Amino acid sequence: MSRRTSGKWRVPSLVWCLLAQACAGAVSSQNTAADPASPVTDVNVLRESGGRVDWSAARNLIVYDRVGRDGYYDVYVMGPDGGNDRCLTCDTRGRVPHKHNGNPAWHPSGRYIVFQAEKVHHPGASREAQPGFGRHSDLWLATADGERFYQLTNGPATTRHGVLHPQFSHDGKYLTWSEMYQPPNPLVKRRLYGFWKLKIAQFELGPQGPGLVNIRDYQPGGPAFYENHGLSVDGRTLLFTSNFHAAALELLENDIYIMDLEQGIPVRLASERYNEHAHYSPNGEKIVWMTSAGNTNRGTDLWMMNADGTGKIRLTNFNDSGSAGYTGQRMIAADSAWSPDGARIVAYVQTSLLKQTGMIVVITLDPAIAGTTGPSPALR
């Protein structure tokens, strides 16, 4: 059974179809002129059709998801120049469910790729299981050659269950992700996207194959939406998005947080307008994330800050009418991943949340300004 192909610009967000169009709706009226101190030197389209991304330091390959002609997402691997593109979850002869497969992330060894896979049978619509929504899905693992698949989680086939954004720790010993336990309900405070938990488990290679043990969950702000973005380089701090600070009428608010795993106390790093999809740089000193701050057209762009939330600077100007990259339509910069050397960022950008269409771009940085190259302080 074969299925695949293209599209043109999109973004992982947790609002369902009709709510998704408003996701970046509450925005600032600030000037969006390009920052003269921006470290960005170039932005190029890598693929005109693509989705959520991750970049392997061990293999220097990019894994991403893409919707096919059959309407389902699959997981693909390509070179950093877009060449040698191949599908991992196509034509797997039943070794993985042939529905939505996406939101992939590399194991640091380069041997495995974790991803979300829609259950074969479940209540509710298949659209809710698209990689950006994550409902009715489990975590699966593939070998990098796509020859073997392992199911890591098996949640209940109910309308309450889902998984999102799995990420391995930098040493490969842990896997983090988000897991839904209550479905979306816009009439309940902080439940527009559903109620989710942050999950951390040890990743082990046992006699029966890879698996997860000693699973822990966190809700540092109480019942709310939590989107996992992975552990810091030293493994002590969890980076995530949540709306637990949102007031009753602030339905679309999401902020970026870090949490020391021993202390369990969340610290808010970015709170202006809508924020999501944060990722540590390879050296652990910077964080890139998506925000609608500074945009008047309800679009989002990528910004960068220090790991403690200071020094915020805008990276892209997809929504600035005075920018050379402006196309005249609203853009939603979303998921991203760093190159192994910290000199580039591969990013997923959408033009339609409802149609879930988008492209993959590569953003090149000036290392002297960005401060994202070199070893992590934890490794010096």
C-alpha positions as CSV (number, residue, x, y, z in Angstrom):
1,M,0.0,0.0,0.0
2,S,1.7,3.2,-1.1
3,R,0.9,6.8,-0.3
4,R,2.8,10.1,-0.3
5,T,3.6,13.6,-1.8
6,S,3.7,17.4,-1.4
7,G,2.0,20.6,-0.3
8,K,3.2,24.2,0.5
9,W,3.8,25.8,4.1
10,R,2.2,24.7,7.7
11,V,2.5,24.5,11.7
12,P,2.0,22.1,14.7
13,S,-0.6,23.6,17.0
14,L,-3.1,22.0,19.3
15,V,-6.2,23.8,18.4
16,W,-8.7,21.9,16.3
17,C,-9.7,22.9,12.8
18,L,-12.1,25.9,13.5
19,L,-10.1,27.0,16.5
20,A,-6.8,26.6,14.8
21,Q,-7.4,29.6,12.5
22,A,-7.5,31.9,15.5
23,C,-4.5,30.3,17.2
24,A,-2.2,33.3,16.5
25,G,-5.0,35.8,16.6
26,A,-4.1,37.8,19.7
27,V,-1.1,39.8,18.5
28,S,0.8,42.9,19.2
29,S,0.7,46.1,17.2
30,Q,4.5,46.7,17.6
31,N,6.6,47.6,14.6
32,T,7.9,44.5,12.8
33,A,11.0,46.1,11.2
34,A,14.0,43.8,11.0
35,D,16.3,44.0,13.9
36,P,19.7,45.4,12.7
37,A,21.4,43.1,15.3
38,S,19.7,40.0,14.0
39,P,22.2,37.1,13.5
40,V,20.3,35.8,10.4
41,T,22.2,36.0,7.2
42,D,20.0,34.0,4.8
43,V,16.7,32.1,4.6
44,N,16.2,29.5,1.9
45,V,13.4,27.1,1.0
46,L,14.6,23.5,1.5
47,R,11.3,21.8,0.6
48,E,8.1,23.3,-0.8
49,S,6.2,20.6,1.1
50,G,7.0,19.4,4.5
51,G,6.3,19.6,8.2
52,R,7.7,19.1,11.7
53,V,11.5,18.6,11.7
54,D,14.6,17.3,13.6
55,W,18.3,17.3,12.6
56,S,20.6,14.4,13.6
57,A,24.0,15.4,14.9
58,A,25.3,11.8,14.5
59,R,24.2,11.4,10.8
60,N,23.8,15.0,9.7
61,L,20.3,14.1,8.3
62,I,17.0,15.8,8.7
63,V,13.8,13.8,9.6
64,Y,10.4,15.4,8.9
65,D,6.8,14.6,8.3
66,R,4.8,15.3,5.2
67,V,1.2,14.8,4.1
68,G,0.7,12.5,1.0
69,R,-1.9,12.3,-1.7
70,D,-4.0,10.0,0.5
71,G,-4.3,12.8,3.1
72,Y,-2.2,11.0,5.7
73,Y,1.2,12.1,7.1
74,D,4.3,10.0,6.9
75,V,7.9,10.3,8.2
76,Y,10.7,11.0,5.7
77,V,14.5,11.4,6.0
78,M,16.6,13.7,3.7
79,G,20.1,15.2,3.5
80,P,20.7,18.8,4.8
81,D,20.5,19.9,1.2
82,G,17.2,18.2,0.6
83,G,18.7,15.4,-1.4
84,N,18.4,11.6,-0.9
85,D,14.8,12.0,0.3
86,R,13.2,8.7,1.4
87,C,10.1,7.7,3.3
88,L,10.4,5.6,6.5
89,T,6.7,4.8,7.1
90,C,5.4,4.2,3.6
91,D,4.8,0.6,2.5
92,T,5.7,-0.9,5.8
93,R,3.5,-3.9,5.3
94,G,1.6,-3.5,8.5
95,R,4.7,-3.1,10.7
96,V,3.4,0.4,11.7
97,P,-0.2,1.7,11.5
98,H,-0.9,3.1,8.0
99,K,-2.6,6.3,9.1
100,H,-1.1,9.6,10.4
101,N,2.6,9.2,11.3
102,G,4.7,12.3,12.2
103,N,6.3,14.6,14.7
104,P,9.6,12.7,14.4
105,A,12.8,13.1,16.5
106,W,16.2,11.5,16.3
107,H,17.9,9.5,19.0
108,P,21.3,11.1,19.6
109,S,23.1,7.9,18.4
110,G,21.3,8.3,15.0
111,R,20.2,4.7,15.2
112,Y,16.5,5.4,16.0
113,I,13.7,7.8,15.2
114,V,10.7,8.3,17.6
115,F,7.4,9.5,16.1
116,Q,3.6,9.6,16.7
117,A,1.4,7.0,15.0
118,E,-2.3,7.1,14.8
119,K,-4.1,4.1,16.2
120,V,-5.7,1.8,13.6
121,H,-9.1,1.9,15.4
122,H,-10.3,4.7,17.6
123,P,-13.4,6.9,18.2
124,G,-13.3,10.4,16.8
125,A,-12.0,11.9,13.5
126,S,-8.7,10.9,11.9
127,R,-8.0,14.6,11.4
128,E,-7.6,15.0,15.2
129,A,-4.7,12.5,15.0
130,Q,-2.6,14.7,12.6
131,P,0.9,15.2,14.0
132,G,0.3,18.7,15.2
133,F,-2.8,17.6,17.2
134,G,-1.7,14.2,18.4
135,R,-5.0,12.7,19.5
136,H,-5.7,8.9,19.2
137,S,-2.0,8.3,18.8
138,D,0.9,6.4,20.4
139,L,4.7,6.7,20.4
140,W,6.5,4.4,18.0
141,L,10.2,3.9,17.3
142,A,11.8,3.2,13.9
143,T,15.4,2.2,13.1
144,A,17.0,4.8,10.9
145,D,16.9,2.5,7.9
146,G,13.1,2.0,8.3
147,E,13.5,-1.8,8.6
148,R,12.2,-2.2,12.2
149,F,9.5,-0.6,14.2
150,Y,8.7,-0.8,17.9
151,Q,5.6,0.4,19.7
152,L,6.7,2.4,22.8
153,T,3.3,3.4,24.3
154,N,-0.2,2.0,24.0
155,G,-2.8,4.4,25.4
156,P,-6.5,3.8,25.6
157,A,-8.5,4.0,22.4
158,T,-10.7,6.8,23.7
159,T,-11.4,10.4,22.9
160,R,-9.3,11.4,25.9
161,H,-5.9,10.1,24.8
162,G,-3.1,11.5,22.7
163,V,0.6,12.1,22.6
164,L,2.8,15.0,21.3
165,H,6.3,16.0,20.6
166,P,8.6,13.2,21.8
167,Q,12.2,14.2,22.3
168,F,15.2,12.3,23.4
169,S,17.6,13.6,26.0
170,H,21.1,14.6,24.8
171,D,22.6,11.5,26.2
172,G,19.9,9.3,24.8
173,K,18.9,7.8,28.2
174,Y,15.6,9.5,28.5
175,L,12.5,10.2,26.4
176,T,10.2,13.1,27.1
177,W,6.8,13.8,25.6
178,S,3.3,15.2,26.3
179,E,0.3,13.0,26.9
180,M,-3.4,14.1,26.9
181,Y,-5.9,12.8,29.5
182,Q,-8.9,15.1,28.9
183,P,-10.1,16.2,25.4
184,P,-10.3,19.9,24.3
185,N,-13.2,21.9,25.7
186,P,-13.2,25.7,25.0
187,L,-15.7,26.2,27.8
188,V,-13.4,25.0,30.5
189,K,-10.6,27.3,31.7
190,R,-7.2,26.3,30.2
191,R,-8.7,23.3,28.4
192,L,-9.0,24.8,24.9
193,Y,-6.3,22.3,23.7
194,G,-7.3,19.6,26.3
195,F,-5.6,18.7,29.6
196,W,-2.1,17.2,29.1
197,K,0.8,16.0,31.2
198,L,4.6,16.2,30.7
199,K,6.1,12.7,30.7
200,I,9.7,11.5,31.2
201,A,10.8,7.9,30.9
202,Q,14.1,5.9,30.8
203,F,14.8,4.6,27.3
204,E,16.2,1.1,27.4
205,L,17.4,-1.5,24.9
206,G,16.2,-4.7,26.4
207,P,16.2,-8.3,25.0
208,Q,12.7,-7.7,23.5
209,G,13.9,-4.5,21.8
210,P,13.7,-0.8,22.8
211,G,11.3,0.2,25.5
212,L,10.4,2.8,28.2
213,V,10.6,2.2,32.0
214,N,10.2,4.3,35.1
215,I,7.7,6.7,33.6
216,R,7.1,10.0,35.5
217,D,4.6,12.7,34.8
218,Y,4.5,16.4,35.7
219,Q,1.8,19.1,35.8
220,P,3.7,22.0,37.4
221,G,0.9,24.5,37.1
222,G,-2.0,22.1,37.7
223,P,-4.5,21.0,35.0
224,A,-3.7,22.7,31.7
225,F,-2.1,22.2,28.3
226,Y,1.6,21.2,28.4
227,E,3.7,20.7,25.2
228,N,7.0,19.1,25.7
229,H,10.2,20.6,24.1
230,G,12.8,18.4,25.6
231,L,15.6,18.5,28.2
232,S,18.5,20.8,28.6
233,V,22.0,19.6,27.6
234,D,22.8,18.6,31.2
235,G,19.4,16.8,31.5
236,R,18.4,18.8,34.6
237,T,15.8,21.2,33.1
238,L,12.7,20.5,31.1
239,L,11.6,23.1,28.4
240,F,7.9,23.3,27.6
241,T,4.9,25.3,26.5
242,S,1.8,25.7,28.7
243,N,-1.3,27.9,29.2
244,F,-1.6,27.3,33.0
245,H,-1.1,31.1,33.7
246,A,-3.9,32.0,31.3
247,A,-6.9,33.9,32.8
248,A,-10.4,32.7,32.2
249,L,-11.0,34.7,29.0
250,E,-7.4,34.3,27.6
251,L,-8.3,31.3,25.6
252,L,-5.3,31.5,23.2
253,E,-2.5,32.3,25.6
254,N,0.6,30.0,25.6
255,D,3.9,30.8,27.3
256,I,7.4,29.2,27.3
257,Y,8.7,27.7,30.6
258,I,11.6,25.8,32.0
259,M,11.4,23.6,35.1
260,D,14.3,22.2,37.2
261,L,13.3,18.5,37.6
262,E,14.6,18.3,41.2
263,Q,12.8,21.4,42.4
264,G,9.7,21.1,40.2
265,I,9.1,24.8,40.0
266,P,8.3,26.3,36.6
267,V,9.9,29.6,35.4
268,R,8.3,31.5,32.6
269,L,10.7,32.7,29.9
270,A,8.4,34.1,27.2
271,S,4.9,35.4,27.8
272,E,4.1,38.2,25.2
273,R,1.2,37.1,23.0
274,Y,1.2,33.5,21.7
275,N,4.3,31.3,22.2
276,E,5.2,27.7,21.3
277,H,7.8,25.3,19.8
278,A,10.9,26.1,21.8
279,H,14.3,24.3,21.3
280,Y,17.7,24.5,23.0
281,S,20.7,25.3,20.7
282,P,23.3,22.5,20.6
283,N,25.5,24.3,23.1
284,G,22.6,24.9,25.4
285,E,23.1,28.6,25.6
286,K,20.2,29.8,23.4
287,I,16.5,28.9,22.8
288,V,14.7,29.4,19.6
289,W,10.9,29.6,19.7
290,M,7.8,30.7,17.8
291,T,5.8,33.8,18.8
292,S,3.2,36.2,17.5
293,A,4.8,39.1,19.3
294,G,5.4,42.1,17.1
295,N,3.1,41.0,14.3
296,T,-0.1,42.8,13.3
297,N,-1.5,40.1,10.9
298,R,-1.9,37.3,13.4
299,G,1.1,35.5,12.0
300,T,4.1,34.1,13.9
301,D,7.9,34.3,13.5
302,L,10.9,32.7,15.1
303,W,12.8,34.5,17.9
304,M,15.8,33.6,19.9
305,M,16.7,34.2,23.6
306,N,19.3,33.2,26.1
307,A,18.6,30.0,28.1
308,D,17.5,32.1,31.1
309,G,15.0,34.1,29.0
310,T,17.0,37.3,28.6
311,G,18.3,38.8,25.4
312,K,15.3,38.2,23.2
313,I,15.9,38.9,19.5
314,R,13.7,38.4,16.4
315,L,15.1,36.0,13.7
316,T,12.5,36.0,10.9
317,N,10.2,38.6,9.3
318,F,7.8,36.4,7.4
319,N,4.9,38.7,8.4
320,D,6.6,42.1,8.0
321,S,5.4,44.0,4.9
322,G,8.7,45.9,4.8
323,S,10.8,42.7,4.7
324,A,12.3,41.1,1.5
325,G,10.8,37.8,2.6
326,Y,7.2,39.1,2.9
327,T,4.8,37.3,0.5
328,G,1.6,39.3,1.2
329,Q,0.0,36.5,3.2
330,R,0.0,35.5,6.9
331,M,2.8,33.0,7.7
332,I,3.0,30.8,10.8
333,A,6.5,29.9,11.7
334,A,6.3,26.8,13.8
335,D,8.5,23.8,14.7
336,S,12.2,24.0,14.2
337,A,15.5,22.2,14.8
338,W,19.2,23.2,15.1
339,S,21.9,22.0,12.8
340,P,24.6,20.0,14.7
341,D,27.0,23.0,14.7
342,G,24.4,25.5,15.8
343,A,25.0,27.7,12.7
344,R,21.6,26.9,11.0
345,I,18.0,26.3,11.9
346,V,15.6,24.2,9.8
347,A,12.1,25.3,10.3
348,Y,8.5,24.5,9.3
349,V,6.4,27.4,8.1
350,Q,2.7,27.4,7.3
351,T,0.4,29.5,5.2
352,S,-2.8,27.7,6.2
353,L,-3.6,26.2,9.6
354,L,-6.9,24.9,8.3
355,K,-5.4,23.1,5.3
356,Q,-2.2,22.2,7.2
357,T,-0.1,23.2,4.3
358,G,3.5,24.5,4.6
359,M,7.2,24.3,3.7
360,I,10.6,23.7,5.2
361,V,13.1,26.5,5.2
362,V,16.7,26.7,6.4
363,I,17.8,29.8,8.3
364,T,21.6,30.6,8.3
365,L,23.1,32.5,11.3
366,D,26.2,34.5,11.8
367,P,27.9,32.6,14.6
368,A,29.6,35.7,16.0
369,I,26.3,37.4,16.6
370,A,24.2,34.3,17.4
371,G,26.5,32.8,20.1
372,T,25.1,29.3,19.2
373,T,28.3,27.5,18.2
374,G,30.9,25.8,20.3
375,P,30.5,23.3,23.1
376,S,27.9,23.5,25.9
377,P,29.1,25.1,29.2
378,A,28.1,21.7,30.7
379,L,30.7,20.0,28.4
380,R,33.6,22.4,28.8
